[in-house]
Amino acid sequence: MKTIPIPLHQVKRGSRLIISEIPDGRAKAQLIRLGVVKGEFIRCLERLPGGTIVIQKHRQEIAIGVALARSILVTYAAPENPSKA
């Protein structure tokens, strides 16, 4: 079963995600520098007032504004330890 990508700004806090698409242009270059690339696993740590999303990639926390978060598509990933879920 294939999951449909959704914009990052719509995910729930605590979700484990896989990046499906990132925007082109300058934003893409900035995201690549931070290691936020297609296929990467991330976790939504926090949804701040105003729409900012805080994600975690490995041990790094990255705050992404709502405008950029709207252009990043993600899919939900399976839990890390399904036997403990």
ABEGO torsion letter per residue (X at the ends): XBBBBBBAAABBBGBBBBBABBBBEAAAAAAAAAGBBBGBBBBBABBBBGGBBBBBBEABBBBBBAAAAAABBBBBBBBABAAAX
